[in-house]
Amino acid sequence: MKRILVLGAKLQGTEIIYLAKEAGYYVTVIDRNPLAPGADLADEYICEDILNEEAVKAYFRTADAVIPAIEDLEVLERAVQYGSLTGTKVLFDLEAYRISSSKNRSNQLFSELRIPMPRYYPDCAYPVIVKPDGLSGSAGVVRFNKKEQLQAYLREKGSENAVIQEYLQGPSYSLEVIGDGERFYFPQITEVVVDDNYDCKRIIAPARISGDIRRQMLDIGQTLANRLKIKGIFDIEVIEDKGVLKILEIDARFPSQTPISVYRSTGLNMVKIMVELLLDGRFPEQVVRSGEKACIYQQIQVSGADIEVLGEHIISGCSHLKRVRGFLGADEVLTDYFGGSGGFPGADGTATDYCGCKAGLSGADEVLTNYFGGSGGFPGAVLGLTDYPGSKGRRPGEWRAIVIITRDSEEQAFQAFEAFLTNIRRNYLKVEKTGRRQRKGVLYHDKASA
């Protein structure tokens, strides 16, 4: 059995752990935060600062391969150094990451390669999008509809590290590229749907696109792979504008959301492909697809009488994620919900009777109990005096989940998701009393955006 060491247990780390376990690998994860979302999903969790060289190198020596799931350049440089010192393969392309970690350097590359991208300000009309140069994804992204708004923002924040481009509306797509520097593989094109804050709230695999759009996407992927000579993985995000794909960004690190979606749609496991390609020299032409199905991958937040589909930022604040198959009709969920010692209603034989010391439970000084009390916590408990595994910033009665549903068609997948939401309404939402009437409240918000 191969042993994989994952550095970081947040969003990307959770994705890697999930897929490495599916590949049958033994997974150890190192993260200095014991409440990191994916810490409980690995076979072994090590609470350690990655910069603690001697301690971390000991775990490198026992691993067949290391996959970083962090975006701190200093830490990544140290991880590559540890790999060199211990002779352990680090599945990561540091030089490609130096380019992708800067939007200005990335855009310069796109320009040199003549890859279409949104026009720069001021050579474009409003609205415009302002992005920080050194942050990935939706972090720090702001939209301005008027010149006065933009100027006020720049006076306050400055323009030195700002990338300002035209705001485009249209469907967005993603593609991962895996390579060994000479051979490159393109598993599947997916559709990316974002929320009001431009954070990805839904992945649809595969993307329903024309042959021309598919050709454009693969051409962009091949062009970038040839130039970067990627040894590892990077992902590309584009937006369709009047039939032309325009590149938004690349990230030369293991992504979140899309790899699990692609795996559930095709059977192609990107962690396994990377390991076999970079360790064993096995090119994915030999990987047999299981046949494409439609997978939708979404994040939900349930709070009181409210259900929302939101961006992945809500999962980054979770802790003690559990993987539960068959939860209320979903294929599986990764969730911070704890439903009492009886387990998860509707789950396939999953139960939990976690025991811990709960201070202040219903007025007691202390109890040892397998009671979970739902995600709202323990009545009468004093905040901070409990080892109850809740999530940071969570309101009473609130829980979050990654929901994965795969069906033969996209329409069937969305129908299954609606049925899943109905089951939540029936089982988990608060009963609200209004005068003589009693109703089970629900507000389902699919927080917008095309």
Residue pairs with C-beta under 8 A, 6 or more apart in sequence:
1 24
1 25
1 26
2 25
2 26
2 64
2 65
2 275
2 279
3 25
3 26
3 27
3 28
3 62
3 63
3 64
4 16
4 20
4 25
4 26
4 27
4 28
4 63
4 64
4 65
4 66
4 67
4 271
4 275
5 28
5 29
5 30
5 59
5 60
5 62
5 63
5 65
5 66
5 67
5 88
6 13
6 16
6 17
6 20
6 27
6 28
6 29
6 30
6 42
6 66
6 67
6 68
6 69
7 13
7 29
7 30
7 31
7 50
7 66
7 67
7 68
7 69
7 70
7 75
7 79
8 29
8 30
8 31
8 36
8 50
8 68
8 69
8 70
9 17
9 29
9 31
9 33
9 36
9 37
9 38
9 39
9 41
9 42
9 45
9 69
10 31
10 36
10 37
10 38
10 69
10 316
11 37
11 256
11 257
11 312
11 315
11 316
12 69
12 70
12 253
12 254
12 255
12 256
13 29
13 31
13 36
13 37
13 38
13 69
13 70
14 37
14 38
14 41
14 256
14 315
14 321
14 334
15 69
15 254
15 255
15 256
15 257
15 259
15 260
16 67
16 69
16 254
16 271
17 27
17 29
17 38
17 41
17 42
18 38
18 41
18 260
18 323
18 334
19 259
19 260
19 263
19 269
19 270
19 271
19 272
20 27
20 67
20 271
21 27
21 41
21 42
21 43
22 263
22 269
22 272
23 269
23 271
23 272
23 275
25 271
25 275
26 43
26 44
27 42
27 43
27 44
28 42
28 43
28 44
28 45
28 46
28 59
28 62
28 63
29 38
29 39
29 41
29 42
29 44
29 45
29 46
30 46
30 48
30 50
30 56
30 59
31 39
31 45
31 46
31 47
31 48
32 47
32 48
32 49
32 50
33 39
33 47
34 45
34 47
35 319
35 320
35 391
35 392
36 319
37 315
37 316
37 318
37 319
37 321
37 336
38 321
39 45
39 319
39 320
40 320
40 321
40 322
41 321
41 323
41 334
46 59
48 55
48 56
50 56
50 70
50 75
50 78
50 79
51 74
51 75
51 78
53 78
53 82
56 82
57 82
57 85
57 86
60 66
60 82
60 83
60 85
60 86
60 88
61 86
61 88
63 88
64 88
64 89
64 275
64 279
65 88
65 89
65 90
65 91
65 275
65 278
65 279
66 79
66 82
66 83
66 88
66 89
66 90
66 91
66 92
67 90
67 91
67 92
67 254
67 271
67 274
68 75
68 76
68 79
68 90
68 92
68 253
68 254
69 253
69 254
70 76
70 79
71 101
71 136
71 253
73 97
73 98
73 101
76 92
76 94
76 97
77 94
79 90
79 92
80 90
80 92
80 94
82 88
82 90
83 89
83 90
89 278
89 279
91 232
91 233
91 274
91 275
91 278
92 232
92 253
93 228
93 230
93 231
93 232
93 233
93 234
93 252
95 228
96 228
96 230
96 231
96 232
96 234
96 252
97 252
97 253
98 105
99 105
99 106
99 109
99 228
99 250
99 252
100 106
100 136
100 234
100 249
100 250
100 251
100 252
100 253
101 134
101 136
101 252
102 133
102 134
103 131
103 132
103 133
103 134
103 163
103 249
104 133
104 163
106 249
106 250
107 117
107 163
109 224
109 227
110 117
110 247
111 117
113 223
113 224
113 227
115 220
115 223
115 224
115 247
116 244
116 245
116 246
116 247
117 165
117 246
117 247
117 248
118 124
118 129
118 165
118 166
118 167
118 168
118 239
118 241
118 246
118 248
119 165
119 166
120 164
120 165
120 166
121 128
121 150
121 164
121 165
121 166
124 165
124 166
125 166
126 144
126 145
126 146
126 147
126 150
126 167
127 143
127 144
127 145
127 166
127 167
128 143
128 144
128 150
128 164
128 165
128 166
128 167
129 141
129 142
129 143
129 164
129 165
129 166
129 167
130 141
130 142
130 143
130 144
130 150
130 153
130 162
130 163
130 164
131 140
131 141
131 162
131 163
131 164
131 165
132 139
132 140
132 141
132 161
132 162
132 163
133 161
133 162
133 163
134 161
136 249
136 251
137 199
137 200
137 249
137 251
138 194
138 197
138 198
138 199
138 200
138 311
138 313
141 197
141 198
142 153
143 167
143 198
144 150
144 153
150 164
154 162
168 239
168 241
168 246
169 450
170 239
170 240
170 241
170 450
171 191
171 207
171 239
171 240
171 450
172 191
172 192
172 193
172 194
172 237
172 238
172 239
172 240
172 248
173 189
173 190
173 191
173 192
173 207
173 209
173 213
173 217
173 237
173 238
173 239
173 240
173 245
174 189
174 190
174 191
174 192
174 203
174 235
174 236
174 237
174 238
174 255
174 258
175 186
175 188
175 189
175 190
175 217
175 218
175 220
175 221
175 235
175 236
175 238
176 186
176 187
176 188
176 233
176 234
176 235
176 236
176 255
176 258
176 259
176 262
176 270
177 184
177 185
177 186
177 221
177 224
177 225
177 230
177 233
177 234
177 235
177 236
178 184
178 185
178 187
178 230
178 232
178 233
178 270
178 273
178 274
178 277
178 284
179 185
179 225
179 229
179 230
179 231
179 232
179 233
179 277
180 231
180 277
180 278
180 281
180 283
181 229
181 230
181 231
182 229
183 277
183 283
184 221
184 222
184 225
184 226
184 230
185 273
185 277
185 283
185 284
186 218
186 221
186 222
187 262
187 266
187 268
187 270
187 273
187 284
188 205
188 206
188 262
188 265
188 266
188 268
188 292
189 206
189 207
189 209
189 214
189 217
189 218
190 203
190 204
190 205
190 206
190 207
190 258
190 261
190 262
191 203
191 204
191 205
191 207
191 208
191 209
192 200
192 202
192 203
192 237
192 258
193 200
193 201
193 202
193 203
193 204
193 449
193 450
194 200
194 201
194 311
194 449
195 201
195 309
195 310
195 311
195 447
195 448
195 449
196 447
196 448
196 449
197 311
197 313
198 311
198 449
199 310
199 311
199 312
199 313
200 257
200 311
200 312
201 298
201 299
201 309
201 310
201 311
201 312
201 447
201 449
202 296
202 297
202 298
202 309
203 257
203 258
203 261
203 295
203 296
203 297
203 298
204 261
204 294
204 295
204 296
204 410
205 258
205 261
205 262
205 264
205 265
205 266
205 294
205 295
205 296
205 297
206 265
206 266
206 292
206 294
208 410
209 217
212 243
213 240
213 243
213 245
216 244
216 245
217 236
217 238
217 245
220 236
220 238
220 245
220 247
221 236
224 230
224 234
224 236
224 250
228 234
228 252
230 252
231 278
232 252
232 274
232 278
233 252
233 253
233 254
233 255
233 270
233 274
234 250
234 251
234 252
234 253
235 250
235 251
235 255
235 258
236 247
236 249
236 250
237 247
237 248
237 249
237 250
238 245
238 246
238 247
238 248
239 245
239 246
239 248
240 246
254 270
254 271
256 312
257 297
257 312
259 270
259 271
260 297
260 404
261 295
261 296
261 297
261 404
262 268
262 270
262 295
263 269
263 270
264 293
264 295
264 297
264 331
264 404
264 406
265 292
265 293
265 294
265 295
265 406
266 289
266 290
266 291
266 292
266 293
267 288
267 289
267 290
267 291
268 284
268 287
268 289
273 284
273 287
276 282
276 284
277 283
277 284
293 406
293 407
293 408
294 406
294 407
294 408
294 409
294 410
294 412
294 413
295 404
295 405
295 406
295 413
296 404
296 405
296 410
296 413
296 414
296 417
297 402
297 403
297 404
298 309
298 402
298 403
298 417
299 309
299 310
299 311
299 312
299 314
299 315
299 400
299 401
299 402
299 403
300 307
300 308
300 309
300 310
300 400
300 401
300 403
301 307
301 308
301 310
301 314
301 398
301 399
301 400
302 337
302 398
302 399
302 400
302 401
302 424
302 428
302 429
303 395
303 397
303 398
303 399
304 397
304 398
304 429
304 430
304 441
305 429
305 430
305 432
305 440
305 441
305 442
305 443
306 442
306 443
306 445
307 421
307 424
307 425
307 429
307 442
307 443
307 444
307 445
308 444
308 445
308 446
308 447
309 445
309 446
309 447
310 447
314 400
315 321
315 334
315 400
315 402
317 391
317 392
317 393
317 394
317 400
318 336
318 391
318 392
318 400
319 336
319 389
319 390
319 391
319 392
320 336
320 338
320 389
320 391
321 334
321 335
321 336
321 402
322 334
322 335
322 336
322 337
322 338
322 350
322 352
323 332
323 333
323 334
324 332
324 333
324 334
324 335
324 344
324 347
324 350
325 331
325 332
325 347
325 348
325 350
326 332
326 346
326 347
326 348
326 350
327 333
327 335
327 344
327 346
327 347
327 350
327 401
328 345
328 346
328 420
328 423
328 424
328 427
329 346
329 416
329 419
329 420
329 423
330 403
330 404
330 405
330 416
330 417
330 420
331 404
331 405
331 406
332 404
333 401
333 402
333 403
333 404
334 401
334 402
334 404
335 399
335 400
335 401
335 402
336 375
336 389
336 390
336 391
336 394
336 399
336 400
336 401
337 344
337 374
337 375
337 399
337 400
337 401
338 352
338 354
338 372
338 374
338 375
338 389
339 345
339 352
339 372
339 374
340 371
340 372
340 373
340 374
341 351
341 352
341 353
341 354
341 370
341 371
341 372
342 351
343 350
343 351
343 352
344 350
344 351
344 352
345 427
346 423
346 427
352 372
353 370
354 370
354 372
354 389
355 368
355 369
355 370
356 368
356 369
356 387
356 388
357 366
357 367
357 368
357 386
357 387
358 366
358 367
358 368
358 369
358 371
358 378
358 381
358 386
358 387
358 388
359 365
359 366
359 381
359 382
359 385
359 386
360 366
360 378
360 380
360 381
360 382
360 385
360 386
361 367
361 369
361 371
361 378
361 379
361 380
361 381
362 378
362 379
362 380
363 380
371 378
372 388
373 379
374 397
375 390
375 394
375 397
375 398
375 399
376 396
376 397
376 398
377 386
377 388
377 390
377 396
378 386
378 388
381 388
391 399
391 400
394 400
397 430
403 417
403 420
405 413
405 416
405 417
405 420
406 413
407 413
407 415
407 416
421 444
425 440
425 442
426 440
429 440
429 441
429 442
430 440
430 441
431 438
431 439
431 440
431 441
432 438
432 439
432 440
432 441
